[in-house]
Amino acid sequence: MKTTIHVNGHKIRSNKKKSPSEPLEPVLTVKTYKSNQYGHQVIIYGQDGLEAARIVYRPHDPLSCGAHVWIESHNLVETLDTPAI
C-alpha cells in the first residue's frame, strides 16, 4: 500500500502565531487510500521492522539552523536528482 507523508505549511505558519501555552495543530499528515492520520512526529520503519527514519516537528526547540521540521535517520541516505556543477 502506498503511503504519502505531507507537511502542511499552512499549519506551521498558524502554529507560529500561537503562544507556547496554546496547543499546536499537528502539521504532518500520513495519507493512504483509506485514511489520514495526523501528528507531530512520524516514524518510518524498514523491512526489518526497525525504525529507518523519523520526521520531527518541534517549533519550540528548532535545530540550530532554525528548522522546525526535519527528517532524522541513522541509515544510509542517498541524494537523487542533484544538478551537475
ZABA-657158 format. One record per atom (N, C-alpha, C): atom name; x, y, z; residue in three letters; residue number from 0. Coordinates in pm, 1 decimal. Layout:
REM residues N
atomo:CA, px:X, py:Y, pz:Z, residuo:ALA, num:NUM
...
END
This chain:
REM residues 85
atomo:N, px:84.7, py:-117.2, pz:0.0, residuo:MET, num:0
atomo:CA, px:0.0, py:0.0, pz:0.0, residuo:MET, num:0
atomo:C, px:89.9, py:124.3, pz:0.0, residuo:MET, num:0
atomo:N, px:58.0, py:218.3, pz:-85.3, residuo:LYS, num:1
atomo:CA, px:132.9, py:343.7, pz:-93.6, residuo:LYS, num:1
atomo:C, px:92.8, py:436.0, pz:21.2, residuo:LYS, num:1
atomo:N, px:192.7, py:497.9, pz:83.6, residuo:THR, num:2
atomo:CA, px:170.6, py:594.9, pz:190.8, residuo:THR, num:2
atomo:C, px:239.7, py:725.2, pz:152.3, residuo:THR, num:2
atomo:N, px:167.9, py:835.3, pz:166.6, residuo:THR, num:3
atomo:CA, px:223.2, py:968.3, pz:139.7, residuo:THR, num:3
atomo:C, px:228.1, py:1045.0, pz:270.3, residuo:THR, num:3
atomo:N, px:342.9, py:1108.2, pz:296.2, residuo:ILE, num:4
atomo:CA, px:357.3, py:1192.1, pz:415.4, residuo:ILE, num:4
atomo:C, px:361.8, py:1336.7, pz:368.4, residuo:ILE, num:4
atomo:N, px:270.7, py:1415.3, pz:419.0, residuo:HIS, num:5
atomo:CA, px:255.6, py:1555.3, pz:376.8, residuo:HIS, num:5
atomo:C, px:289.9, py:1647.0, pz:493.9, residuo:HIS, num:5
atomo:N, px:368.2, py:1751.3, pz:466.8, residuo:VAL, num:6
atomo:CA, px:397.6, py:1855.3, pz:566.0, residuo:VAL, num:6
atomo:C, px:310.4, py:1974.9, pz:531.8, residuo:VAL, num:6
atomo:N, px:222.5, py:2013.6, pz:623.2, residuo:ASN, num:7
atomo:CA, px:126.4, py:2120.1, pz:598.7, residuo:ASN, num:7
atomo:C, px:185.9, py:2255.5, pz:640.9, residuo:ASN, num:7
atomo:N, px:234.6, py:2330.0, pz:544.3, residuo:GLY, num:8
atomo:CA, px:296.0, py:2460.6, pz:569.6, residuo:GLY, num:8
atomo:C, px:199.5, py:2561.3, pz:628.2, residuo:GLY, num:8
atomo:N, px:71.0, py:2551.5, pz:592.5, residuo:HIS, num:9
atomo:CA, px:-28.8, py:2644.1, pz:646.6, residuo:HIS, num:9
atomo:C, px:-41.1, py:2627.1, pz:797.9, residuo:HIS, num:9
atomo:N, px:-38.2, py:2501.8, pz:844.9, residuo:LYS, num:10
atomo:CA, px:-49.0, py:2477.6, pz:989.4, residuo:LYS, num:10
atomo:C, px:78.8, py:2518.7, pz:1061.8, residuo:LYS, num:10
atomo:N, px:194.3, py:2506.6, pz:996.4, residuo:ILE, num:11
atomo:CA, px:319.4, py:2553.6, pz:1056.6, residuo:ILE, num:11
atomo:C, px:310.8, py:2704.3, pz:1080.6, residuo:ILE, num:11
atomo:N, px:264.8, py:2778.9, pz:979.3, residuo:ARG, num:12
atomo:CA, px:250.9, py:2924.2, pz:993.5, residuo:ARG, num:12
atomo:C, px:146.3, py:2960.1, pz:1099.4, residuo:ARG, num:12
atomo:N, px:37.0, py:2885.6, pz:1102.3, residuo:SER, num:13
atomo:CA, px:-67.6, py:2909.9, pz:1201.9, residuo:SER, num:13
atomo:C, px:-15.2, py:2884.4, pz:1343.2, residuo:SER, num:13
atomo:N, px:64.3, py:2779.5, pz:1360.3, residuo:ASN, num:14
atomo:CA, px:119.5, py:2747.3, pz:1491.9, residuo:ASN, num:14
atomo:C, px:219.8, py:2852.4, pz:1539.3, residuo:ASN, num:14
atomo:N, px:288.6, py:2919.3, pz:1446.1, residuo:LYS, num:15
atomo:CA, px:385.2, py:3023.2, pz:1483.8, residuo:LYS, num:15
atomo:C, px:317.4, py:3140.5, pz:1554.0, residuo:LYS, num:15
atomo:N, px:189.5, py:3161.6, pz:1525.5, residuo:LYS, num:16
atomo:CA, px:115.4, py:3273.0, pz:1583.7, residuo:LYS, num:16
atomo:C, px:64.4, py:3241.8, pz:1724.3, residuo:LYS, num:16
atomo:N, px:74.8, py:3116.5, pz:1767.0, residuo:LYS, num:17
atomo:CA, px:21.7, py:3075.3, pz:1896.7, residuo:LYS, num:17
atomo:C, px:125.1, py:3095.7, pz:2006.4, residuo:LYS, num:17
atomo:N, px:75.7, py:3118.4, pz:2127.4, residuo:SER, num:18
atomo:CA, px:166.2, py:3128.6, pz:2242.6, residuo:SER, num:18
atomo:C, px:210.0, py:2987.6, pz:2282.6, residuo:SER, num:18
atomo:N, px:322.0, py:2975.7, pz:2354.1, residuo:PRO, num:19
atomo:CA, px:370.3, py:2842.8, pz:2394.0, residuo:PRO, num:19
atomo:C, px:271.7, py:2764.1, pz:2479.9, residuo:PRO, num:19
atomo:N, px:177.2, py:2831.7, pz:2544.6, residuo:SER, num:20
atomo:CA, px:79.6, py:2760.8, pz:2628.4, residuo:SER, num:20
atomo:C, px:-37.4, py:2703.8, pz:2547.2, residuo:SER, num:20
atomo:N, px:-55.7, py:2751.6, pz:2423.6, residuo:GLU, num:21
atomo:CA, px:-164.8, py:2701.9, pz:2340.7, residuo:GLU, num:21
atomo:C, px:-125.1, py:2570.7, pz:2273.8, residuo:GLU, num:21
atomo:N, px:-220.1, py:2477.7, pz:2258.6, residuo:PRO, num:22
atomo:CA, px:-187.3, py:2351.8, pz:2190.6, residuo:PRO, num:22
atomo:C, px:-159.8, py:2374.9, pz:2041.6, residuo:PRO, num:22
atomo:N, px:-62.3, py:2301.9, pz:1989.1, residuo:LEU, num:23
atomo:CA, px:-25.8, py:2313.8, pz:1848.1, residuo:LEU, num:23
atomo:C, px:-107.0, py:2216.4, pz:1763.9, residuo:LEU, num:23
atomo:N, px:-141.8, py:2260.0, pz:1643.5, residuo:GLU, num:24
atomo:CA, px:-206.5, py:2169.4, pz:1549.5, residuo:GLU, num:24
atomo:C, px:-99.6, py:2077.4, pz:1490.3, residuo:GLU, num:24
atomo:N, px:-130.9, py:1949.6, pz:1468.5, residuo:PRO, num:25
atomo:CA, px:-33.1, py:1862.5, pz:1403.4, residuo:PRO, num:25
atomo:C, px:-10.7, py:1906.9, pz:1259.5, residuo:PRO, num:25
atomo:N, px:114.4, py:1906.5, pz:1216.4, residuo:VAL, num:26
atomo:CA, px:148.2, py:1955.2, pz:1082.1, residuo:VAL, num:26
atomo:C, px:183.2, py:1842.1, pz:985.8, residuo:VAL, num:26
atomo:N, px:194.9, py:1719.7, pz:1035.3, residuo:LEU, num:27
atomo:CA, px:229.1, py:1606.1, pz:949.7, residuo:LEU, num:27
atomo:C, px:104.4, py:1521.8, pz:925.9, residuo:LEU, num:27
atomo:N, px:81.4, py:1485.9, pz:801.4, residuo:THR, num:28
atomo:CA, px:-31.1, py:1401.0, pz:765.5, residuo:THR, num:28
atomo:C, px:22.5, py:1277.3, pz:695.6, residuo:THR, num:28
atomo:N, px:-18.5, py:1159.4, pz:744.5, residuo:VAL, num:29
atomo:CA, px:16.7, py:1032.4, pz:681.2, residuo:VAL, num:29
atomo:C, px:-108.8, py:985.8, pz:608.4, residuo:VAL, num:29
atomo:N, px:-99.2, py:980.9, pz:474.5, residuo:LYS, num:30
atomo:CA, px:-216.0, py:953.3, pz:391.9, residuo:LYS, num:30
atomo:C, px:-202.2, py:818.0, pz:322.3, residuo:LYS, num:30
atomo:N, px:-309.5, py:738.6, pz:327.7, residuo:THR, num:31
atomo:CA, px:-322.3, py:617.9, pz:247.2, residuo:THR, num:31
atomo:C, px:-455.0, py:628.9, pz:172.7, residuo:THR, num:31
atomo:N, px:-485.6, py:528.9, pz:92.5, residuo:TYR, num:32
atomo:CA, px:-610.8, py:536.7, pz:16.7, residuo:TYR, num:32
atomo:C, px:-733.1, py:526.5, pz:107.6, residuo:TYR, num:32
atomo:N, px:-713.5, py:481.6, pz:232.8, residuo:LYS, num:33
atomo:CA, px:-829.8, py:467.3, pz:318.8, residuo:LYS, num:33
atomo:C, px:-829.4, py:553.1, pz:445.3, residuo:LYS, num:33
atomo:N, px:-721.6, py:626.0, pz:473.5, residuo:SER, num:34
atomo:CA, px:-722.8, py:707.0, pz:596.2, residuo:SER, num:34
atomo:C, px:-621.1, py:820.3, pz:590.7, residuo:SER, num:34
atomo:N, px:-642.5, py:918.0, pz:678.3, residuo:ASN, num:35
atomo:CA, px:-547.4, py:1025.8, pz:705.8, residuo:ASN, num:35
atomo:C, px:-520.9, py:1023.5, pz:855.2, residuo:ASN, num:35
atomo:N, px:-392.0, py:1024.0, pz:893.0, residuo:GLN, num:36
atomo:CA, px:-354.5, py:1031.7, pz:1033.5, residuo:GLN, num:36
atomo:C, px:-266.6, py:1154.5, pz:1050.5, residuo:GLN, num:36
atomo:N, px:-280.7, py:1222.6, pz:1165.0, residuo:TYR, num:37
atomo:CA, px:-212.1, py:1349.0, pz:1187.6, residuo:TYR, num:37
atomo:C, px:-121.6, py:1337.7, pz:1310.0, residuo:TYR, num:37
atomo:N, px:-6.6, py:1408.0, pz:1305.9, residuo:GLY, num:38
atomo:CA, px:82.6, py:1403.5, pz:1420.9, residuo:GLY, num:38
atomo:C, px:193.5, py:1506.8, pz:1413.4, residuo:GLY, num:38
atomo:N, px:274.2, py:1510.3, pz:1520.5, residuo:HIS, num:39
atomo:CA, px:390.6, py:1598.2, pz:1529.7, residuo:HIS, num:39
atomo:C, px:518.8, py:1523.4, pz:1494.7, residuo:HIS, num:39
atomo:N, px:513.5, py:1389.0, pz:1498.8, residuo:GLN, num:40
atomo:CA, px:626.4, py:1305.4, pz:1459.1, residuo:GLN, num:40
atomo:C, px:572.6, py:1186.9, pz:1381.0, residuo:GLN, num:40
atomo:N, px:652.1, py:1139.2, pz:1286.0, residuo:VAL, num:41
atomo:CA, px:617.4, py:1020.9, pz:1207.2, residuo:VAL, num:41
atomo:C, px:740.2, py:931.2, pz:1205.7, residuo:VAL, num:41
atomo:N, px:720.5, py:803.6, pz:1237.2, residuo:ILE, num:42
atomo:CA, px:829.3, py:706.8, pz:1230.3, residuo:ILE, num:42
atomo:C, px:810.6, py:623.2, pz:1104.2, residuo:ILE, num:42
atomo:N, px:917.8, py:609.2, pz:1028.3, residuo:ILE, num:43
atomo:CA, px:917.9, py:525.7, pz:907.4, residuo:ILE, num:43
atomo:C, px:998.2, py:401.1, pz:941.1, residuo:ILE, num:43
atomo:N, px:935.6, py:284.2, pz:924.8, residuo:TYR, num:44
atomo:CA, px:1001.0, py:158.4, pz:957.5, residuo:TYR, num:44
atomo:C, px:1058.1, py:92.7, pz:832.5, residuo:TYR, num:44
atomo:N, px:1170.3, py:25.0, pz:849.1, residuo:GLY, num:45
atomo:CA, px:1231.5, py:-50.9, pz:740.9, residuo:GLY, num:45
atomo:C, px:1167.9, py:-188.2, pz:729.2, residuo:GLY, num:45
atomo:N, px:1212.2, py:-266.6, pz:632.2, residuo:GLN, num:46
atomo:CA, px:1157.8, py:-400.7, pz:612.0, residuo:GLN, num:46
atomo:C, px:1187.0, py:-492.9, pz:729.5, residuo:GLN, num:46
atomo:N, px:1290.0, py:-460.2, pz:808.5, residuo:ASP, num:47
atomo:CA, px:1324.4, py:-540.6, pz:925.4, residuo:ASP, num:47
atomo:C, px:1238.5, py:-506.9, pz:1047.5, residuo:ASP, num:47
atomo:N, px:1148.5, py:-409.8, pz:1032.8, residuo:GLY, num:48
atomo:CA, px:1060.7, py:-370.5, pz:1142.5, residuo:GLY, num:48
atomo:C, px:1121.9, py:-270.1, pz:1237.4, residuo:GLY, num:48
atomo:N, px:1246.8, py:-229.9, pz:1211.6, residuo:LEU, num:49
atomo:CA, px:1313.2, py:-131.2, pz:1296.1, residuo:LEU, num:49
atomo:C, px:1295.1, py:8.8, pz:1238.2, residuo:LEU, num:49
atomo:N, px:1311.3, py:109.5, pz:1322.1, residuo:GLU, num:50
atomo:CA, px:1296.3, py:248.0, pz:1277.3, residuo:GLU, num:50
atomo:C, px:1403.0, py:281.4, pz:1174.1, residuo:GLU, num:50
atomo:N, px:1359.2, py:325.3, pz:1057.0, residuo:ALA, num:51
atomo:CA, px:1451.7, py:363.8, pz:949.3, residuo:ALA, num:51
atomo:C, px:1472.6, py:514.3, pz:947.5, residuo:ALA, num:51
atomo:N, px:1367.8, py:589.9, pz:978.3, residuo:ALA, num:52
atomo:CA, px:1376.1, py:736.1, pz:978.4, residuo:ALA, num:52
atomo:C, px:1260.9, py:790.9, pz:1060.9, residuo:ALA, num:52
atomo:N, px:1276.5, py:917.0, pz:1099.1, residuo:ARG, num:53
atomo:CA, px:1173.7, py:984.4, pz:1178.0, residuo:ARG, num:53
atomo:C, px:1160.6, py:1126.8, pz:1126.4, residuo:ARG, num:53
atomo:N, px:1037.4, py:1171.9, pz:1107.1, residuo:ILE, num:54
atomo:CA, px:1010.0, py:1311.1, pz:1071.9, residuo:ILE, num:54
atomo:C, px:966.6, py:1380.3, pz:1200.6, residuo:ILE, num:54
atomo:N, px:1030.2, py:1492.6, pz:1230.8, residuo:VAL, num:55
atomo:CA, px:1010.2, py:1560.4, pz:1358.6, residuo:VAL, num:55
atomo:C, px:961.0, py:1702.9, pz:1334.1, residuo:VAL, num:55
atomo:N, px:858.8, py:1743.8, pz:1407.4, residuo:TYR, num:56
atomo:CA, px:812.7, py:1883.2, pz:1409.9, residuo:TYR, num:56
atomo:C, px:829.9, py:1931.8, pz:1553.0, residuo:TYR, num:56
atomo:N, px:920.1, py:2027.7, pz:1573.4, residuo:ARG, num:57
atomo:CA, px:949.2, py:2077.6, pz:1706.7, residuo:ARG, num:57
atomo:C, px:969.4, py:2229.0, pz:1700.1, residuo:ARG, num:57
atomo:N, px:860.9, py:2307.4, pz:1696.3, residuo:PRO, num:58
atomo:CA, px:873.0, py:2452.4, pz:1678.3, residuo:PRO, num:58
atomo:C, px:932.4, py:2525.4, pz:1798.7, residuo:PRO, num:58
atomo:N, px:916.7, py:2470.2, pz:1918.5, residuo:HIS, num:59
atomo:CA, px:968.9, py:2539.6, pz:2037.0, residuo:HIS, num:59
atomo:C, px:1111.7, py:2497.5, pz:2070.3, residuo:HIS, num:59
atomo:N, px:1165.4, py:2402.3, pz:1994.2, residuo:ASP, num:60
atomo:CA, px:1303.9, py:2357.5, pz:2010.7, residuo:ASP, num:60
atomo:C, px:1361.2, py:2325.6, pz:1872.3, residuo:ASP, num:60
atomo:N, px:1373.8, py:2427.8, pz:1785.4, residuo:PRO, num:61
atomo:CA, px:1419.7, py:2403.3, pz:1647.8, residuo:PRO, num:61
atomo:C, px:1567.7, py:2366.6, pz:1643.1, residuo:PRO, num:61
atomo:N, px:1611.3, py:2320.5, pz:1526.4, residuo:LEU, num:62
atomo:CA, px:1753.0, py:2295.4, pz:1505.4, residuo:LEU, num:62
atomo:C, px:1829.0, py:2427.9, pz:1508.1, residuo:LEU, num:62
atomo:N, px:1959.8, py:2421.4, pz:1520.0, residuo:SER, num:63
atomo:CA, px:2040.6, py:2544.9, pz:1527.2, residuo:SER, num:63
atomo:C, px:2026.4, py:2630.3, pz:1401.2, residuo:SER, num:63
atomo:N, px:1992.2, py:2568.0, pz:1287.6, residuo:CYS, num:64
atomo:CA, px:1973.6, py:2643.2, pz:1163.2, residuo:CYS, num:64
atomo:C, px:1836.2, py:2710.3, pz:1157.6, residuo:CYS, num:64
atomo:N, px:1748.6, py:2678.4, pz:1253.6, residuo:GLY, num:65
atomo:CA, px:1615.7, py:2738.8, pz:1258.1, residuo:GLY, num:65
atomo:C, px:1505.0, py:2649.5, pz:1205.9, residuo:GLY, num:65
atomo:N, px:1539.5, py:2530.7, pz:1155.5, residuo:ALA, num:66
atomo:CA, px:1437.7, py:2440.0, pz:1100.9, residuo:ALA, num:66
atomo:C, px:1343.6, py:2391.5, pz:1210.6, residuo:ALA, num:66
atomo:N, px:1213.7, py:2388.7, pz:1180.1, residuo:HIS, num:67
atomo:CA, px:1112.5, py:2340.1, pz:1272.7, residuo:HIS, num:67
atomo:C, px:1068.6, py:2199.2, pz:1237.8, residuo:HIS, num:67
atomo:N, px:1089.8, py:2157.1, pz:1111.4, residuo:VAL, num:68
atomo:CA, px:1055.6, py:2022.5, pz:1065.8, residuo:VAL, num:68
atomo:C, px:1178.9, py:1963.6, pz:999.4, residuo:VAL, num:68
atomo:N, px:1213.1, py:1839.2, pz:1035.1, residuo:TRP, num:69
atomo:CA, px:1328.7, py:1774.8, pz:973.5, residuo:TRP, num:69
atomo:C, px:1312.3, py:1623.1, pz:977.6, residuo:TRP, num:69
atomo:N, px:1397.5, py:1554.0, pz:902.2, residuo:ILE, num:70
atomo:CA, px:1398.9, py:1408.0, pz:898.2, residuo:ILE, num:70
atomo:C, px:1529.0, py:1361.0, pz:960.4, residuo:ILE, num:70
atomo:N, px:1519.1, py:1264.4, pz:1051.8, residuo:GLU, num:71
atomo:CA, px:1636.0, py:1205.9, pz:1115.5, residuo:GLU, num:71
atomo:C, px:1646.8, py:1059.2, pz:1075.0, residuo:GLU, num:71
atomo:N, px:1767.1, py:1013.0, pz:1046.4, residuo:SER, num:72
atomo:CA, px:1789.3, py:872.2, pz:1014.8, residuo:SER, num:72
atomo:C, px:1931.7, py:834.5, pz:1050.9, residuo:SER, num:72
atomo:N, px:1948.7, py:711.8, pz:1097.7, residuo:HIS, num:73
atomo:CA, px:2081.4, py:657.9, pz:1123.9, residuo:HIS, num:73
atomo:C, px:2123.3, py:564.4, pz:1010.5, residuo:HIS, num:73
atomo:N, px:2042.1, py:555.5, pz:907.1, residuo:ASN, num:74
atomo:CA, px:2069.5, py:469.1, pz:792.4, residuo:ASN, num:74
atomo:C, px:2140.6, py:545.7, pz:682.0, residuo:ASN, num:74
atomo:N, px:2188.7, py:471.6, pz:585.3, residuo:LEU, num:75
atomo:CA, px:2249.7, py:531.2, pz:466.3, residuo:LEU, num:75
atomo:C, px:2143.8, py:610.8, pz:391.2, residuo:LEU, num:75
atomo:N, px:2178.3, py:731.7, pz:350.1, residuo:VAL, num:76
atomo:CA, px:2086.8, py:819.0, pz:277.3, residuo:VAL, num:76
atomo:C, px:2152.6, py:858.3, pz:146.4, residuo:VAL, num:76
atomo:N, px:2075.9, py:849.3, pz:37.5, residuo:GLU, num:77
atomo:CA, px:2128.0, py:882.1, pz:-95.4, residuo:GLU, num:77
atomo:C, px:2050.8, py:1002.0, pz:-150.0, residuo:GLU, num:77
atomo:N, px:2121.0, py:1097.1, pz:-209.7, residuo:THR, num:78
atomo:CA, px:2059.5, py:1213.3, pz:-272.4, residuo:THR, num:78
atomo:C, px:2044.9, py:1187.0, pz:-421.4, residuo:THR, num:78
atomo:N, px:1925.5, py:1207.5, pz:-473.8, residuo:LEU, num:79
atomo:CA, px:1896.7, py:1185.7, pz:-615.3, residuo:LEU, num:79
atomo:C, px:1866.4, py:1317.1, pz:-684.9, residuo:LEU, num:79
atomo:N, px:1877.9, py:1318.2, pz:-815.3, residuo:ASP, num:80
atomo:CA, px:1840.0, py:1434.2, pz:-897.2, residuo:ASP, num:80
atomo:C, px:1915.0, py:1561.9, pz:-860.0, residuo:ASP, num:80
atomo:N, px:2041.1, py:1548.1, pz:-821.4, residuo:THR, num:81
atomo:CA, px:2122.9, py:1663.7, pz:-790.8, residuo:THR, num:81
atomo:C, px:2179.4, py:1718.3, pz:-921.9, residuo:THR, num:81
atomo:N, px:2160.3, py:1846.4, pz:-951.3, residuo:PRO, num:82
atomo:CA, px:2212.5, py:1900.8, pz:-1077.0, residuo:PRO, num:82
atomo:C, px:2366.0, py:1897.4, pz:-1079.0, residuo:PRO, num:82
atomo:N, px:2419.9, py:1874.4, pz:-1197.0, residuo:ALA, num:83
atomo:CA, px:2566.1, py:1871.8, pz:-1212.0, residuo:ALA, num:83
atomo:C, px:2622.5, py:2012.4, pz:-1194.7, residuo:ALA, num:83
atomo:N, px:2739.5, py:2020.6, pz:-1136.1, residuo:ILE, num:84
atomo:CA, px:2804.9, py:2151.8, pz:-1115.0, residuo:ILE, num:84
atomo:C, px:2914.2, py:2169.7, pz:-1216.4, residuo:ILE, num:84
END
